[in-house]
């Protein structure tokens, strides 16, 4: 079936340059609502002081099951996810877009296995970041720094993509045009300023509160869209028929131009490895990002983590419905044209909502996407700032930093990180943000052995893990650089390359990870054979099973709180010198 443009969608397409006043008003009203909620979030589970990473950066580790569910959902399912996944389905089909659904399904059994252990040992020792855990497990500043820098660098383009999501909504609403650069980008500046202000004042409590509004809006918009829209475009048979016809036409055009076909309605046998490795590698990488760990460590108990691993797949169901809206847009004849007059697939979902719904409901949908950017952007900036403050500033620049000084540096760094993301979006080609985020996924997966393997064993040697990390980073970066976009001719043009020894296309991050593990294992075996020290482990087996209400944890923390503050200002390797077995420095 050839998609037909209705009179309504033709009129909308012709009016892409106008401002949708009603939709914009609804968007602004809901944006103001979450802004007020963000500033009032300091009263949520109020702390005596916000001058510590425990309170500002982790919300006091007090969030229960439902708060954590909304927070993690708001953190993992970002605005860019809700823009990019259906855009990929609209542009090239299943391999590029729908792999996100199985990836978010297999993700949760993975975190069920290891995240509760990370929560327990972090709770017992006061760890705030994954690099904190690696530092304590091996007493190795170099390996900890490698994990910290990887997480910090990989997170920044992720934040930039959230601003790209907001920009897409503003563009469809009719803002962002004109020659005056200040007026053109003023709405994005305002969104940035609001985000920066309430994150600085309220810390992790702000996105925790706003996530309630964001997720309710997302569920409402997608469920209404999936029920209402198919009937407007001829039903699901017409939708799938239109999608199949478009993918076939894309491939025919690519073949005629001498290019490799990249579109797929149903992945063929040649795409199986790519589809599977993209799903598996993405699932393994997601909870290596600092923002995912930050949201998890804010939970009040290890069982909260496990419950969330069981109920978070509800978001995967919604993501599957959202992905199919990319194909609904094909059947609807949606024309995602930017204010510059150029086609832009990233605009397809906002444009679909503006074309097919009353203006007030389009405004609700725009707000859902825009607020869906604020929540993860806030958590990401907090996580990146915590990583810098704890693992770079305190570890390398000011060893005797007090908790208040750590919190102050984190607050300032959270502003700088967001400012960098804003400059990135305003001055550079957006494709660069996408490319760097692609690299971020490849890089962050290389921290998996140092973090996850170390939760279960110390067989891997610290220098072996560092060597594997370095080789994996180098291989993944080089391979990604060599992928050239056949249309633009630019490097970093995709996430898949031939797998050595197999000859099938696969996710570069997974290939780099396998090489990483092999190198780490070989180097570890050699170093163990030559009896090279593997550092001092400040954890004990019980730490990996501790829970918030465990009397041993309560006793341990009470003794440390009563201990002289000099232990908290001592160098890291001396900070546990108060004879409390397996305990943490005073927090």
VORO-283377 format. One record per residue (C-alpha): x, y, z. Coordinates in steps of 0.02 Angstrom, whole numbers, plus 50000, padded with zeros to 5 digits. Example, Ala and Ser with C-alpha at 12.3 -4.5 7.8 and 13.67 -1.06 7.14 Angstrom:
506154977550390;506844994750357;
//
This chain:
500005000050000;500655017449956;500445029650102;499205043150061;499265060850128;497615066550198;497045084350175;497395087350358;499195081250349;499505090850187;498935106750270;500015103250422;501515099450313;501285115550221;501215125350383;502795119050466;503435136650490;501975142950596;501845143050784;500545131250856;499915143050991;498775130751082;500045116651085;501415128751139;500335135651280;499985118251347;501835114051334;502325129751430;501015126851565;501595109151598;503405114651591;503055127751725;502205114351830;503745103251832;504865118451861;503925122452021;503995104052070;505865103852038;506205118552154;505045111752289;505885094652282;507065099452424;505565096352539;505355078752473;506095066752602;506885082252676;508675080952737;509485091152875;510775096952750;511065095152563;512925098052585;513495080352547;513475068452399;512425056552504;510985069052507;511235080152354;511875066452238;510945051052301;509395057952385;509965051052553;509795033252484;507985033752542;506925030552386;505695016152397;505045004452262;503845016152172;504955031552180;506405021252113;505295014051977;504805031251915;506585037751936;507385023351840;506025023951708;506295042551687;508175039751682;508275025051561;506865029551441;507475046651388;506735059651273;507965054551141;507365036551156;505585042251124;506165052650976;507515041550900;506755024050910;505185027950808;506235039150695;507355024250657;505825013450624;505145026950509;506775029150414;507565011750400;506494999350494;506704985250618;508574982450639;508955000850676;507415003750784;506524988550854;508084980450930;507814992851073;506304982851131;507154965951160;508664975151230;507604983151366;506814966251402;508434956251425;509164970951521;508204967651681;508734949551715;510514955851696;510324969451826;509334957851940;510894947251952;512204960451991;511424977052041;510824971352213;512614966152253;513264983152197;511934991752302;512404981652457;514274984352449;514005002852406;512825004952553;514044996752672;515545006952615;514755023352564;515175021352380;514345034352269;515005029252097;515545013152009;517335019552014;517195020552205;516845001952209;518284997852092;519445008452201;518924999152357;518984981952277;520754983452209;521524998652296;522055004552124;521905022852077;522315019851894;520935007251863;519705017951961;520195033251857;519945023551695;518175018651748;517795036351807;518415045251650;517515032851537;515875035751628;516095054551632;516525056351448;515205043951388;513835053151484;514105070551412;513495067451233;512025057951310;511525074151396;511725083551233;510495071651149;509185075951280;509315094051227;509165088251046;507515080051098;506875096451171;507455105551015;506455093550904;504865097251001;505145116050996;505475115250809;503845106250772;502915118250887;503565132250775;504975139350881;506795140550834;506655149450667;507305166250614;509035173450583;509305180850756;510355167650845;509775173351019;507925172950975;508155156750879;508865147351027;508055157151169;506815143251214;508235130651231;509225143051338;507725144951452;507495126151468;509355124351507;509305138151639;507805130451727;508575113151723;510225119651791;509405129651930;508305116252006;509635102751986;510875113852079;509665117252222;508745100652240;509975087552177;509285070252139;507655073952227;507135085452083;507125072251944;506365059752067;504855071252089;504735076651907;504845058651847;503075055751914;502385069151797;503465063751650;503005045251658;501145048351681;501155059651528;502155047051425;500985032651468;499455043351432;500075049751264;500695033151196;499185022851249;497985035651175;499025036451015;499085017450993;497205015951020;496685030950915;497915032750770;497805015550684;495965018150652;496355034750568;497575027250442;496695011250391;497134999250531;498694988950570;498624979350407;498794995550311;500165001550430;501234985950409;500914985950221;501485003950205;503035000450308;503494985050207;503284994550044;504355009150105;505774997750163;505764988549996;505795005149903;507255011350011;508264995749973;507874996549787;508445014749782;510045010449877;510444996049759;510145007049608;511345019949680;512675006649709;512475006849898;512144992650020;510304990650069;510044995950250;508164995750275;507194980750342;505384976650374;505804959850452;507674957050479;508394944350357;509674931150401;511074943150360;510494954750499;510284941750637;512004944550714;511824963350705;510104963050784;510594950950923;512254959250968;511464976650966;510154970651090;511364961051202;512744974051200;511564988451234;510784978951380;512494975551456;513064993551432;511575003251497;511865000251682;513705004151666;513265022451638;513485032851797;511695039451788;510955021951791;512025017251942;511595033752029;509725030652013;509965012852077;511055017552227;509745030152283;508605015452328;508245011952510;508604993252503;509284979252394;507544971952378;506974988452302;508224985152161;507564967552134;505744972852135;506144986052005;507034973451896;505374964051897;504194978451860;505234989951747;504844979151593;503174988351591;504145002351509;504744990151376;502934986851330;502645005451308;504265007051208;503674993351090;502055002851059;503025018951033;504195010650908;502705005350802;502145023550793;503605026050673;502695014550552;501035022850591;501855039050530;502275030450365;500465025550337;499895042950390;501035051150262;501895061550395;503185073750324;504495077550456;505175093750382;506245105250489;506125124150493;507605124350376;506535115450246;507565099450254;506855082050296;507275076750474;506685059750533;506985064850715;505445075950702;504275062150647;503395058450813;503105076750863;502515080050684;501365064950686;500545071050847;500345088650779;499585082150617;498395069450690;497825076250859;496945091950920;498185105650964;497915104051151;498345085451150;499835088651037;500405100751173;500265086951302;501305075551190;502615089151164;502705091651353;502915072951382;504435072751267;505165088951333;504955084051515;505585066951465;507215075951423;507325085551585;507275070351700;508715060251623;509725076051587;509635080651771;510125063151830;511515061951701;512265078651750;512185073951935;512995057051901;514385064651795;514675077951927;514745064852067;516015054951966;517115070251942;516975075952123;517285059052203;518485050452083;519475064752006;519365079952121;519505070852288;520575056452230;521845066452129;521675085052169;521145087052351;521265071252454;520685079752614;519085086852537;517635087052660;515895080552614;515305098652598;516735102752479;516345087252376;514525092552363;514985110252312;516155104052175;514795092052115;513515106052105;514675117152005;515195102851891;513375098451857;513175116151787;514745114651680;514205097851609;512515104751557;513335120251485;514495109351381;512995099651316;512105115851271;513625122551176;513765105751088;511975106451028;512025124750975;513695125050885;514045107750815;513195096450689;511915085950782;512595070750694;514165073250798;513145071450957;512405055250889;514125048950839;514885052951008;513435044451096;513775029250986;515585029751043;514975031851222;514045015351211;515605006651144;516705014351279;515565011751428;515374993051393;517244991251418;517014995151603;515884979851624;517274967651674;518014979451804;516314982651883;515214967251860;516524953551860;517284961252016;515624959952109;515834941052104;517694937352096;519434944952114;520224932251998;520444945451864;522004955451905;521854974351918;523194976851786;522364963851675;520704973251688;521584989551647;522464981651497;520824974151434;519944990851455;521294999951355;521294987351212;519384986951206;519295006051201;520605007051063;519844993350956;518064999950974;518565017850932;519565012950778;518225001250712;516855014250738;517905027450650;518095016050499;516205014650477;515795027550344;514035033950314;513685029550131;512615045150107;513625058650196;515355050650182;515695054550366;516605043150487;515745035550639;514305032050521;513595016850611;513725004950758;514034988450667;515554980950581;516134963650527;516514952250675;518284945150660;518274926350629;516404925850594;516234937850450;514494943550503;513974961250546;513884963950733;513854977750863;515614984650879;515454986551067;515164967851091;516664963150984;517744975551082;517054968151245;517534950451196;519294956251153;519344965751317;518904950051418;520164939251325;521574951651355;521074953851537;521044934951564;522734931851481;523604946151571;522804940951736;523404922951717;525174928951683;525194941051830;524484928051949;525794915651891;527164928351926;526354932752094;526104951352059;525054959352196;523214961952155;523014976052281;522094976352446;520234972552451;519304983052579;517704972952558;517204956452640;515954943252577;514564949252691;514604966552611;513844959852451;512274953752540;512014967752666;510324976352672;509744992652747;508914984952899;510294972452936;510834975253118;512664972753070;512534987052946;511674998153073;513004994453204;514394997053079;513745013853019;513385019653197;515175015653250;515865024753099;514755039853126;515415040853303;517215038953246;518375053853239;518135064053079;519975062853039;519665045552966;518545053152832;519925065252785;521295052152780;521955045552614;520805032652538;521875017652582;521955023152765;520145028352785;519565011852858;520845011152996;519665011053145;519604992153169;517774990653115;517874975053007;517314977652828;516684994852871;516655011152779;517425028052816;516305039952912;515035048052797;
//
